[in-house]
Amino acid sequence: MEEIIIRKAVQEDCAPMLELIKELAEYEKALNEVTLTLEQFTQDGFGKSPVWGAFVAEFEEQIVGISLYYDRYSTWKGRRLYLEDLVVTEKLRGKQIGKKLFEATLEHGKSNQYSGMVFQVLNWNEPAINFYKKYSPKFDDEWFNVSIEFE
């Protein structure tokens, strides 16, 4: 297998990144929940006030994986890195791409003095749960996920 390149995302990566986000949503049986436009996604990542950052995995000049994160603040712990999505295209899973992306994100958090990284994983996604267990995370069954949609 040719070398996988892990690098910071650039604006030109937004369209293939959004396609991977939709691939993840389809896997999670929630494709209809993706309402984000390419224009909004690009503006939010590379506009005047970016709110997210990302690493991409490139293989044969194609974006095949992403790790998208943003800042979170804990009144108990201070700055935390929030991992929103870790996605590798289905046909290339099992080739250590997710590991490389995840570890690049961990290193980003450590080198930028975050106090830790937090993320969510669906309770039925056994492959993802088993992947994360390799990093000795703390799984929390005490809190509910809550969201409010603004219309």
Residue pairs with C-beta under 8 A, 6 or more apart in sequence:
1 95
2 59
2 60
4 57
4 58
4 59
4 64
4 95
4 96
4 97
4 100
5 57
5 58
5 59
6 55
6 56
6 57
6 58
6 100
6 101
6 104
7 55
7 56
7 58
8 53
8 54
8 55
8 56
9 17
9 45
9 53
9 54
9 55
9 56
9 66
9 68
10 46
11 42
11 45
11 46
13 54
13 56
13 63
14 38
14 41
14 42
14 45
14 46
15 38
16 62
16 63
17 41
17 54
17 56
17 63
17 66
17 68
18 36
18 38
18 41
20 63
20 64
20 65
20 66
20 87
20 89
21 34
21 36
21 66
21 68
21 85
21 87
22 31
22 34
23 87
23 89
23 90
24 85
24 87
25 31
25 33
25 34
27 90
28 122
28 125
44 50
44 51
44 52
45 51
45 52
45 53
45 54
51 70
52 68
52 69
52 70
52 84
53 68
53 69
53 70
53 108
54 66
54 67
54 68
54 69
55 66
55 67
55 101
55 104
55 105
55 108
56 63
56 65
56 66
57 63
57 64
57 65
57 66
57 88
57 97
57 100
57 101
58 64
59 92
59 97
64 88
64 89
64 92
64 97
65 86
65 87
65 88
65 89
65 92
65 97
65 98
65 101
66 85
66 86
66 87
66 101
67 83
67 85
67 86
67 101
67 102
67 104
67 105
68 83
68 84
68 85
68 86
69 81
69 82
69 83
69 84
69 105
69 108
69 109
69 117
70 81
70 82
70 84
71 79
71 80
71 81
71 82
72 79
72 80
72 81
72 82
72 118
73 79
73 80
74 80
74 115
77 115
77 116
78 115
79 113
79 114
79 115
80 114
80 115
80 116
80 117
80 118
81 105
81 108
81 109
81 112
81 114
81 116
81 117
81 118
82 117
82 118
82 119
83 102
83 105
83 117
83 118
83 119
84 119
86 98
86 101
86 102
86 105
86 119
86 128
88 95
88 97
88 98
88 101
93 127
98 131
99 131
102 131
102 135
105 117
106 117
106 135
109 116
109 117
119 132
120 145
121 128
121 129
121 132
122 128
123 129
